[in-house]
Amino acid sequence: MDLAKVERVYTSYARIYDRIFGKVFHEGRQSVIRNLNVQPDEKILEVGIGTGLALPMYPRHCQIVGIDFSEGMLDKAKQRAAEHRMGHVQLHRMDAGAMEFKDDSFDTVVAAYVVTAVPDYRKVVSEMIRVCRPGGRIIMLNHFSNDNKIIAAMEKVISPFTKHLGWRTDLALQAVLEGTSLHVARKQNVNPFRLWALVECVNGKYVNGKTHINGVKNGNGAAAYAHINGTHLSEHASGQALG
Ligand SMILES: C[S@@+](CC[C@H](N)C(=O)[O-])C[C@H]1O[C@@H](n2cnc3c(N)ncnc32)[C@H](O)[C@@H]1O
């Protein structure tokens, strides 16, 4: 999968995308945004925003920037933003693997059903970390390869075929997180058969050789939070938490 293929495949989906992938993956998108507890003026980047299905779910008191490489998908997102008169939303055509934003531009970065649909997930994850401020949140909603070895082997076999449809099925969460500064604060299984995972991470990147996260606490049904320079960032009243 390269960028030309992303453009070709997803632009050909654009007209029918909402009918095929709208309702079936709705619960996952809703869980992401419900759990965000978005603060006034919070700057949120949605990477691979597609047709903008999640846009109406965000509160209007935040600032949302959405990017996608597919012109066709992005046109649909622009139509949706115009129909809902979303003055708080900006949409740009951009490669998530080489973003044009400055370092630390966003408080929160969301990638829903994206890391398995991009040509190079390592570049995309590293760009998400770069443009998210230290201590900010990076949320990935995705199907990751199964812990069950037999199912994981089947996912590996079918992946070369699903790549023609626009996504891979053989990517493990561990591979995505490996070598990054992301700390998993919460992981929750969502969508039909609970085969998709909502993974909320805290961006623990270093600035001037020092981590700016003072602490990340989590626990089942308890608060998971991080703070930077004494400022409280996020709090989750419920949910399955991982260390
Ligand atoms: C499966 S769709 C998910 C769309 C949307 N997030 C949703 O919840 O339905 C994946 C999206 O990622 C976009 N995409 C893939 N590679 C990209 C890249 N390198 N840069 C930006 N967008 C990309 C595709 O164009 C497509 O719209």
The ligand as an SDF file (V2000), in Angstrom:
LIG
                    3D

 27 29  0  0  0  0  0  0  0  0999 V2000
  -10.6240    3.0570    7.3750 C   0  0  0  0  0  0  0  0  0  0  0  0
  -10.6070    4.7630    7.0370 S   0  0  0  0  0  0  0  0  0  0  0  0
  -11.0900    5.4700    8.6070 C   0  0  0  0  0  0  0  0  0  0  0  0
  -11.8390    6.7730    8.4510 C   0  0  0  0  0  0  0  0  0  0  0  0
  -12.4120    7.3780    9.7310 C   0  0  0  0  0  0  0  0  0  0  0  0
  -11.3970    7.6530   10.7100 N   0  0  0  0  0  0  0  0  0  0  0  0
  -13.5110    6.5220   10.3370 C   0  0  0  0  0  0  0  0  0  0  0  0
  -13.6280    6.5040   11.5680 O   0  0  0  0  0  0  0  0  0  0  0  0
  -14.2940    5.9380    9.6000 O   0  0  0  0  0  0  0  0  0  0  0  0
   -8.8860    5.1460    6.9370 C   0  0  0  0  0  0  0  0  0  0  0  0
   -8.6190    6.5620    6.4520 C   0  0  0  0  0  0  0  0  0  0  0  0
   -7.2200    6.8150    6.5500 O   0  0  0  0  0  0  0  0  0  0  0  0
   -6.8450    7.5930    5.4280 C   0  0  0  0  0  0  0  0  0  0  0  0
   -5.3980    7.4560    5.2240 N   0  0  0  0  0  0  0  0  0  0  0  0
   -4.6800    6.3620    4.9060 C   0  0  0  0  0  0  0  0  0  0  0  0
   -3.3640    6.6480    4.8280 N   0  0  0  0  0  0  0  0  0  0  0  0
   -3.2440    7.9700    5.1080 C   0  0  0  0  0  0  0  0  0  0  0  0
   -2.1370    8.8620    5.2020 C   0  0  0  0  0  0  0  0  0  0  0  0
   -0.8680    8.4560    5.0160 N   0  0  0  0  0  0  0  0  0  0  0  0
   -2.3740   10.1490    5.5000 N   0  0  0  0  0  0  0  0  0  0  0  0
   -3.6360   10.5940    5.7410 C   0  0  0  0  0  0  0  0  0  0  0  0
   -4.7260    9.7980    5.6610 N   0  0  0  0  0  0  0  0  0  0  0  0
   -4.5410    8.4930    5.3600 C   0  0  0  0  0  0  0  0  0  0  0  0
   -7.6780    7.0250    4.2810 C   0  0  0  0  0  0  0  0  0  0  0  0
   -7.7720    7.9200    3.1980 O   0  0  0  0  0  0  0  0  0  0  0  0
   -9.0170    6.7840    4.9870 C   0  0  0  0  0  0  0  0  0  0  0  0
   -9.8750    7.8870    4.8910 O   0  0  0  0  0  0  0  0  0  0  0  0
  1  2  1  0
  2  3  1  0
  2 10  1  0
  3  4  1  0
  4  5  1  0
  5  6  1  0
  5  7  1  0
  7  8  2  0
  7  9  1  0
 10 11  1  0
 11 12  1  0
 11 26  1  0
 12 13  1  0
 13 14  1  0
 13 24  1  0
 14 15  1  0
 14 23  1  0
 15 16  2  0
 16 17  1  0
 17 18  1  0
 17 23  2  0
 18 19  1  0
 18 20  2  0
 20 21  1  0
 21 22  2  0
 22 23  1  0
 24 25  1  0
 24 26  1  0
 26 27  1  0
M  CHG  2   2   1   9  -1
M  END
$$$$
